[in-house]
Amino acid sequence: MRILFLVSCVTAHDEKFVRSMSAAGHAVCVFSFHWRPLPAGLAGLPGVSIERVDLRVMPRLQRLWPVHLLPRLRRVIREFRPDVMHGGNTWNESYLAALSGFHPLLVMPYGSDVLLDAERSFIFRHANRVVFRHADWVSCDAQHVKKKLVDYYGFPAERISIAPKGIDVEAVAGLREKHRTASRAALGWDDAFILALTRNHEPVYDIPTFLRAFERLVRADGRYRAVLAGSGSLTGELKAWVHAHDLDRYVSWQGKMPYTDLLRVLQAADLYVSTSLSDGTSVSLLEAMASALPVAVTDVPSNLEWITPGTNGAVVRRGDDAALAEAIAGIAADPAAARSYGERNLALARSRGDWQGNFRDLENVYRSLITGTKG
């Protein structure tokens, strides 16, 4: 197959997709428009070609509204001759794909582009409507994303498949025994109860709620520590809050890091926490589950598709720092239950969250779209 993969910034998840397509013997053209460089080695993969637009003049505006790239995209379509086009984020990547007029088009929403962004701006609503009028198939990662597509945009339910992006579960699971002791020692927190957050520092992930809960925990019991990976527009503000509340020695800021280092952060932890306000199936959550961690997450509908309170973790109301602190303290106080939660999470990740199985399903959707047997 010949896949034209339309993306703005090539994330670790996008890179995983391209590497898998290359390994499966498919030809992939990555059409990328961003100011950040591509992952090292991507262009050298067998069967992979790159069309990169380096955004330098008003880059964020260009990324937000990339209509000016349409002639260049159409040229790539003529030269690459794809069998199918794959678009990601709906209101810029998939919108550009839809404007090209190419079929078949598979759209893979990120989650917040469908669930939140359309509520913020008529521009996003317009772009999304164009996308879902044009798309031949949508692959999303959670039931409530599918429901929004059907109820709000009128997209046919029979042309939507649900599959998490998935992770290499066994590769993650195998790290815990190897690296847990060394990762905790590197932090200097051998005897602490360590909480891990691996979401970026953006409003949708509501990290201030976690920090307020964390302050409650530390004031009651000084053994708690928090390690935060990632970065974002709120990083400076979050660090300032921690400093102002005299919590610096309890928090480790890891910043944006290579994927392997991010996974080692998880191996050091005793509990994974996410305070997200909106999500599809979170890859960060799957990584924590594959690390055999208990979890405490917010009541985002997609989380409820994975986490059952009292069975494999805790679920609390979004924005409720008191409830979050109580849930974390409850898990910390019951090591046997925490181990049981972690074991169940690993089993669930193996059964539903493995990338290779979900990737094969996606390949089958591509083939069916190309042969006209879907929809």
Secondary structure as the mmCIF struct_conf table of DSSP 4:
data_model
#
loop_
_struct_conf.conf_type_id
_struct_conf.id
_struct_conf.beg_label_comp_id
_struct_conf.beg_label_asym_id
_struct_conf.beg_label_seq_id
_struct_conf.end_label_comp_id
_struct_conf.end_label_asym_id
_struct_conf.end_label_seq_id
STRN STRN1 ARG A 2 VAL A 7
BEND BEND1 SER A 8 CYS A 9
HELX_RH_AL_P HELX_RH_AL_P1 ALA A 12 ALA A 23
TURN_TY1_P TURN_TY1_P1 ALA A 24 GLY A 25
STRN STRN2 ALA A 27 HIS A 34
BEND BEND2 TRP A 35 ARG A 36
HELX_LH_PP_P HELX_LH_PP_P1 PRO A 37 PRO A 39
TURN_TY1_P TURN_TY1_P2 ALA A 40 GLY A 41
BEND BEND3 LEU A 42 LEU A 42
TURN_TY1_P TURN_TY1_P3 ALA A 43 GLY A 44
BEND BEND4 LEU A 45 LEU A 45
TURN_TY1_P TURN_TY1_P4 PRO A 46 GLY A 47
STRN STRN3 VAL A 48 ASP A 54
BEND BEND5 VAL A 57 MET A 58
HELX_RH_AL_P HELX_RH_AL_P2 PRO A 59 LEU A 64
HELX_RH_3T_P HELX_RH_3T_P1 PRO A 66 LEU A 69
HELX_RH_AL_P HELX_RH_AL_P3 LEU A 70 PHE A 80
BEND BEND6 ASP A 83 ASP A 83
STRN STRN4 VAL A 84 GLY A 87
BEND BEND7 ASN A 89 ASN A 89
HELX_RH_PI_P HELX_RH_PI_P1 THR A 90 SER A 94
HELX_RH_AL_P HELX_RH_AL_P4 TYR A 95 SER A 100
TURN_TY1_P TURN_TY1_P5 GLY A 101 GLY A 101
BEND BEND8 HIS A 103 PRO A 104
STRN STRN5 LEU A 105 VAL A 107
BEND BEND9 GLY A 111 GLY A 111
HELX_RH_AL_P HELX_RH_AL_P5 SER A 112 LEU A 115
TURN_TY1_P TURN_TY1_P6 LEU A 116 LEU A 116
HELX_RH_AL_P HELX_RH_AL_P6 ASP A 117 ARG A 120
HELX_RH_AL_P HELX_RH_AL_P7 PHE A 122 HIS A 134
BEND BEND10 ASP A 136 ASP A 136
STRN STRN6 TRP A 137 CYS A 140
BEND BEND11 ASP A 141 ALA A 142
HELX_RH_AL_P HELX_RH_AL_P8 GLN A 143 TYR A 153
HELX_RH_3T_P HELX_RH_3T_P2 ALA A 157 ARG A 159
STRN STRN7 ILE A 160 ILE A 162
STRN STRN8 ILE A 167 ILE A 167
HELX_RH_AL_P HELX_RH_AL_P9 VAL A 169 ALA A 173
TURN_TY1_P TURN_TY1_P7 GLY A 174 GLY A 174
HELX_RH_AL_P HELX_RH_AL_P10 LEU A 175 LEU A 187
TURN_TY1_P TURN_TY1_P8 GLY A 188 GLY A 188
TURN_TY1_P TURN_TY1_P9 ASP A 190 ASP A 191
BEND BEND12 ALA A 192 ALA A 192
STRN STRN9 PHE A 193 LEU A 197
BEND BEND13 ARG A 199 ARG A 199
BEND BEND14 HIS A 201 GLU A 202
HELX_RH_3T_P HELX_RH_3T_P3 PRO A 203 TYR A 205
HELX_RH_AL_P HELX_RH_AL_P11 ILE A 207 ALA A 220
TURN_TY1_P TURN_TY1_P10 GLY A 222 ARG A 223
STRN STRN10 TYR A 224 ALA A 229
TURN_TY1_P TURN_TY1_P11 SER A 233 LEU A 234
HELX_RH_AL_P HELX_RH_AL_P12 THR A 235 ALA A 244
TURN_TY1_P TURN_TY1_P12 HIS A 245 ASP A 246
HELX_RH_3T_P HELX_RH_3T_P4 ASP A 248 TYR A 250
STRN STRN11 VAL A 251 GLY A 255
BEND BEND15 LYS A 256 LYS A 256
HELX_RH_AL_P HELX_RH_AL_P13 TYR A 259 ALA A 268
BEND BEND16 ASP A 270 ASP A 270
STRN STRN12 LEU A 271 SER A 274
BEND BEND17 LEU A 277 SER A 278
BEND BEND18 GLY A 280 THR A 281
HELX_RH_AL_P HELX_RH_AL_P14 VAL A 283 ALA A 290
TURN_TY1_P TURN_TY1_P13 SER A 291 ALA A 292
STRN STRN13 VAL A 295 THR A 298
HELX_RH_AL_P HELX_RH_AL_P15 PRO A 301 LEU A 304
TURN_TY1_P TURN_TY1_P14 GLU A 305 TRP A 306
STRN STRN14 PRO A 309 PRO A 309
TURN_TY1_P TURN_TY1_P15 GLY A 310 ASN A 312
STRN STRN15 GLY A 313 VAL A 316
TURN_TY1_P TURN_TY1_P16 ARG A 318 GLY A 319
HELX_RH_AL_P HELX_RH_AL_P16 ASP A 321 ALA A 332
TURN_TY1_P TURN_TY1_P17 ALA A 333 ALA A 333
HELX_RH_AL_P HELX_RH_AL_P17 PRO A 335 ARG A 352
STRN STRN16 ASP A 354 ASP A 354
HELX_RH_AL_P HELX_RH_AL_P18 TRP A 355 THR A 371
TURN_TY1_P TURN_TY1_P18 GLY A 372 GLY A 372
#
